[in-house]
Amino acid sequence: MLLTAAIVSGLGLGSMYGLIALGFHVTYAVSNTVNFSQGSVVMLSAVLGYVFGIRYGLPMPLAILLSLTLCALFGLVVERFLVRPFAERGSNAWLMATVAGGIILDNLVLFTFGKEPRSFASSLAVKPVDLFGAGVYPLQLIIPVVGILLAVALHQAMQRTRYGKALLAVVQNADAARLMGINVRAAIAASFAVSSLLAAIAGLLIAPLYAVHSDMGTLFGIKAFAVAILGGIGSAWGVMIAGLIFGLMEAMITVFLGSSYTQILSFALVILALALLPDGLLGRAAVKKV
């Protein structure tokens, strides 16, 4: 019973980490930059979903659509004002700028939404169902399916569609991409919108299982970045597999050793894994030109 509950919980958590980490992968694959405010986007989508769907009573599909749209727009804002001005000058200051942007967003939500955790009620997380003797919520079974399907869809889009190939061409050779008629700035901006959209989906999926509050996304963002590095940030499949492994490992530690050991052992094992596989599970070593 405990093992079943741990596996279901771990797959759900791992899918969330994988989705957020896929956002890191998308921007890295297109522009060699990442958005360190991803965790804040997870929080923003959960808060917006609560405000639109619970507080204002909008139909939940409309509340979800509005939340996802606003989070994607936030991704465009991050790229335009926190990444592009620095990246185009060859500066790495976008690292700190995106971190600062996430902190600003967290505090704006704290002042407007409040600091008290709120319950995001969902019919999929009310009555548990029996699964091999363990009681699990239907949402916990849906989350891994959604996560894996989105990972497959993203991979297919990047590899097989015209727009996906255009995005990948930008990072390989931006000048050549421009000569081929690709709008490089628009491609990079689109990658940040997609990145934020993935984090927003993760936030809405997990909101009914956790209390909604202004700093709920911080630890998710940190763990997702660890997952992205562990999987090999340039590999979509590596990132998703690493997310599932990390989620399962975290759930097993929590169930069998206690929550006091979860963060200590989880990140210690990440460090060990990276020491053995410095390029991640499916990552490739960078080629150095001499």
C-alpha positions as CSV (number, residue, x, y, z in Angstrom):
1,M,0.0,0.0,0.0
2,L,2.8,2.5,0.9
3,L,4.8,1.5,-2.1
4,T,1.8,2.1,-4.4
5,A,1.1,5.5,-2.9
6,A,4.7,6.4,-3.2
7,I,4.9,5.4,-6.9
8,V,1.7,7.3,-7.8
9,S,2.8,10.4,-5.8
10,G,6.3,10.2,-7.3
11,L,5.1,9.9,-10.9
12,G,2.8,12.9,-10.3
13,L,5.6,15.0,-8.8
14,G,8.1,13.9,-11.4
15,S,5.8,14.9,-14.2
16,M,5.5,18.3,-12.7
17,Y,9.3,18.7,-12.4
18,G,9.6,17.4,-15.9
19,L,7.2,19.9,-17.4
20,I,8.8,22.8,-15.7
21,A,12.2,21.5,-16.7
22,L,11.1,21.2,-20.3
23,G,10.6,24.9,-20.1
24,F,14.3,25.3,-19.3
25,H,15.1,23.0,-22.1
26,V,13.1,24.9,-24.7
27,T,14.7,28.3,-24.1
28,Y,18.1,26.7,-23.8
29,A,17.7,24.8,-27.0
30,V,16.7,28.0,-28.9
31,S,18.7,30.8,-27.3
32,N,21.2,29.2,-24.8
33,T,19.4,31.1,-22.0
34,V,17.0,30.0,-19.4
35,N,14.3,31.7,-17.3
36,F,15.0,31.4,-13.6
37,S,11.6,32.8,-12.8
38,Q,10.0,29.5,-13.9
39,G,9.0,28.7,-10.3
40,S,7.2,32.0,-10.0
41,V,5.2,31.2,-13.2
42,V,4.1,27.9,-11.5
43,M,2.8,30.0,-8.6
44,L,1.3,32.7,-10.9
45,S,-0.8,30.2,-12.8
46,A,-2.1,28.6,-9.6
47,V,-3.0,32.0,-8.1
48,L,-4.7,33.2,-11.4
49,G,-6.6,29.9,-11.7
50,Y,-7.8,30.4,-8.1
51,V,-8.8,34.0,-8.6
52,F,-10.6,33.5,-11.9
53,G,-12.2,30.1,-11.1
54,I,-12.9,30.2,-7.3
55,R,-13.0,33.9,-6.3
56,Y,-14.7,35.3,-9.4
57,G,-16.6,32.1,-10.2
58,L,-15.8,31.9,-13.9
59,P,-16.3,28.6,-15.7
60,M,-13.1,26.6,-15.0
61,P,-12.2,26.1,-18.7
62,L,-12.3,29.9,-19.1
63,A,-10.3,30.4,-15.9
64,I,-7.7,28.0,-17.1
65,L,-7.5,29.6,-20.5
66,L,-7.1,33.1,-19.1
67,S,-4.4,31.8,-16.6
68,L,-2.4,30.1,-19.3
69,T,-2.6,33.1,-21.7
70,L,-1.4,35.6,-19.0
71,C,1.4,33.3,-18.0
72,A,2.5,33.0,-21.7
73,L,2.4,36.8,-21.9
74,F,4.6,37.0,-18.8
75,G,7.1,34.8,-20.6
76,L,7.2,37.3,-23.5
77,V,7.7,40.1,-21.0
78,V,10.6,38.2,-19.3
79,E,12.3,37.7,-22.7
80,R,11.8,41.2,-23.9
81,F,12.9,43.1,-20.8
82,L,14.9,40.7,-18.6
83,V,16.8,38.6,-21.2
84,R,17.1,40.3,-24.6
85,P,18.8,43.5,-23.5
86,F,21.6,41.6,-21.9
87,A,21.9,38.6,-24.2
88,E,22.2,40.8,-27.3
89,R,25.2,42.5,-25.6
90,G,26.8,39.2,-24.8
91,S,26.2,39.7,-21.1
92,N,25.2,37.0,-18.7
93,A,23.3,39.5,-16.5
94,W,20.0,37.9,-17.7
95,L,20.8,35.2,-15.1
96,M,20.3,37.7,-12.2
97,A,17.6,39.7,-14.0
98,T,15.3,36.6,-14.4
99,V,15.9,35.7,-10.7
100,A,15.0,39.3,-9.7
101,G,12.0,39.2,-11.9
102,G,10.7,36.1,-10.2
103,I,11.3,37.7,-6.7
104,I,9.4,40.8,-7.8
105,L,6.5,38.7,-9.1
106,D,6.4,36.7,-5.9
107,N,6.2,39.8,-3.8
108,L,3.6,41.5,-6.0
109,V,1.4,38.4,-5.6
110,L,2.1,38.5,-1.8
111,F,0.8,42.1,-1.5
112,T,-2.2,41.6,-3.7
113,F,-3.3,38.0,-3.1
114,G,-2.2,37.8,0.5
115,K,0.1,35.4,2.4
116,E,-2.6,33.0,3.6
117,P,-2.6,29.6,1.7
118,R,-5.8,29.0,-0.1
119,S,-7.4,25.7,-1.1
120,F,-8.0,25.2,-4.8
121,A,-10.9,22.8,-4.8
122,S,-11.2,20.3,-7.7
123,S,-13.6,17.4,-8.2
124,L,-10.5,15.3,-9.3
125,A,-8.9,15.8,-5.9
126,V,-11.8,15.2,-3.5
127,K,-12.7,11.5,-3.4
128,P,-9.8,9.1,-3.6
129,V,-10.1,5.9,-5.6
130,D,-8.7,2.5,-4.7
131,L,-5.5,1.5,-6.5
132,F,-3.9,-1.8,-5.4
133,G,-5.0,-1.1,-1.8
134,A,-3.9,2.5,-1.8
135,G,-6.3,5.5,-1.9
136,V,-5.2,8.0,-4.6
137,Y,-6.9,11.0,-6.2
138,P,-7.9,10.8,-9.9
139,L,-5.8,13.9,-10.5
140,Q,-2.7,12.1,-9.3
141,L,-3.3,9.5,-12.1
142,I,-4.0,12.1,-14.7
143,I,-1.0,14.3,-14.0
144,P,1.7,11.8,-15.3
145,V,-0.4,11.1,-18.4
146,V,-0.7,14.8,-19.2
147,G,3.0,15.4,-18.5
148,I,4.2,12.5,-20.8
149,L,1.8,13.5,-23.6
150,L,3.0,17.1,-23.5
151,A,6.6,15.9,-23.6
152,V,5.9,13.7,-26.6
153,A,3.9,16.6,-28.3
154,L,6.8,19.0,-27.7
155,H,9.4,16.6,-29.1
156,Q,7.3,15.9,-32.2
157,A,6.7,19.6,-32.7
158,M,10.4,20.5,-32.4
159,Q,11.6,17.7,-34.6
160,R,8.9,17.4,-37.3
161,T,7.2,20.8,-37.8
162,R,8.4,23.7,-39.8
163,Y,8.2,26.1,-36.8
164,G,10.0,23.6,-34.5
165,K,12.8,23.2,-36.9
166,A,13.0,27.0,-37.3
167,L,13.4,27.3,-33.5
168,L,16.2,24.8,-33.4
169,A,17.9,26.5,-36.4
170,V,18.2,29.7,-34.4
171,V,20.6,28.3,-31.7
172,Q,22.6,26.4,-34.3
173,N,23.4,29.4,-36.3
174,A,21.4,32.6,-35.8
175,D,23.0,34.4,-38.7
176,A,22.2,31.6,-41.1
177,A,18.7,31.4,-39.7
178,R,18.2,35.2,-40.5
179,L,19.4,34.6,-44.0
180,M,16.8,31.9,-44.4
181,G,14.1,34.3,-43.5
182,I,13.6,33.3,-39.9
183,N,12.7,36.0,-37.4
184,V,15.3,35.2,-34.7
185,R,13.9,37.6,-32.1
186,A,10.4,36.3,-32.6
187,A,11.6,32.7,-32.4
188,I,13.4,33.3,-29.1
189,A,10.4,35.2,-27.7
190,A,8.1,32.3,-28.7
191,S,10.4,29.8,-26.8
192,F,10.0,31.9,-23.6
193,A,6.2,31.9,-24.1
194,V,6.2,28.1,-24.6
195,S,8.5,27.7,-21.5
196,S,6.1,29.8,-19.3
197,L,3.1,27.9,-20.7
198,L,4.6,24.6,-19.7
199,A,5.3,25.9,-16.1
200,A,1.7,27.3,-16.0
201,I,0.2,23.9,-16.9
202,A,2.3,22.3,-14.2
203,G,1.0,24.9,-11.7
204,L,-2.6,24.4,-12.6
205,L,-2.3,20.7,-12.4
206,I,-0.7,20.6,-9.0
207,A,-2.7,23.5,-7.4
208,P,-5.6,21.3,-6.2
209,L,-3.1,19.0,-4.4
210,Y,-1.2,21.8,-2.6
211,A,-2.2,25.0,-0.9
212,V,-2.0,28.0,-3.2
213,H,0.2,30.8,-1.9
214,S,2.7,33.4,-3.1
215,D,5.9,31.4,-2.6
216,M,4.6,27.9,-3.6
217,G,6.7,27.9,-6.8
218,T,10.1,28.6,-5.4
219,L,11.1,25.1,-4.5
220,F,9.4,23.7,-7.6
221,G,11.6,26.0,-9.7
222,I,14.8,25.0,-8.0
223,K,14.1,21.3,-8.2
224,A,13.0,21.6,-11.9
225,F,16.3,23.2,-12.7
226,A,18.2,20.4,-10.9
227,V,16.1,18.0,-13.0
228,A,17.0,19.9,-16.2
229,I,20.7,19.6,-15.5
230,L,20.4,16.0,-14.3
231,G,18.6,15.0,-17.5
232,G,20.9,17.0,-19.8
233,I,19.3,20.3,-20.5
234,G,19.7,19.9,-24.2
235,S,17.6,16.7,-24.3
236,A,13.9,16.9,-24.0
237,W,13.6,13.1,-23.3
238,G,16.5,13.3,-20.8
239,V,14.8,16.1,-18.9
240,M,11.4,14.3,-18.7
241,I,13.0,11.0,-17.6
242,A,15.1,12.8,-15.0
243,G,11.9,14.4,-13.7
244,L,10.2,11.1,-13.2
245,I,13.2,9.6,-11.5
246,F,13.6,12.6,-9.2
247,G,9.9,12.5,-8.3
248,L,9.9,8.8,-7.6
249,M,13.1,9.1,-5.5
250,E,11.7,12.0,-3.5
251,A,8.4,10.2,-2.8
252,M,10.3,7.0,-1.7
253,I,12.5,8.9,0.7
254,T,9.5,10.8,2.1
255,V,7.4,7.6,2.6
256,F,10.0,5.3,3.9
257,L,12.5,7.6,5.7
258,G,10.4,10.7,6.5
259,S,10.0,14.2,5.1
260,S,12.9,15.4,7.3
261,Y,15.3,13.6,5.0
262,T,13.7,14.4,1.7
263,Q,15.6,17.5,0.6
264,I,18.9,16.4,2.1
265,L,19.0,13.0,0.4
266,S,17.3,14.1,-2.9
267,F,19.9,16.8,-3.6
268,A,22.8,14.7,-2.3
269,L,21.8,12.1,-4.8
270,V,21.6,14.7,-7.6
271,I,25.1,15.9,-6.8
272,L,26.3,12.3,-6.9
273,A,24.6,11.6,-10.2
274,L,26.1,14.7,-11.8
275,A,29.5,13.7,-10.5
276,L,29.2,10.4,-12.3
277,L,27.3,11.9,-15.4
278,P,28.4,15.5,-15.7
279,D,26.5,16.0,-19.0
280,G,23.3,14.5,-17.5
281,L,21.4,11.3,-18.4
282,L,21.0,12.0,-22.2
283,G,23.1,15.2,-22.5
284,R,26.1,15.6,-24.8
285,A,29.4,17.1,-24.0
286,A,29.9,20.5,-25.6
287,V,32.3,20.5,-28.5
288,K,35.2,22.9,-28.0
289,K,36.5,24.6,-31.1
290,V,40.3,25.1,-31.2
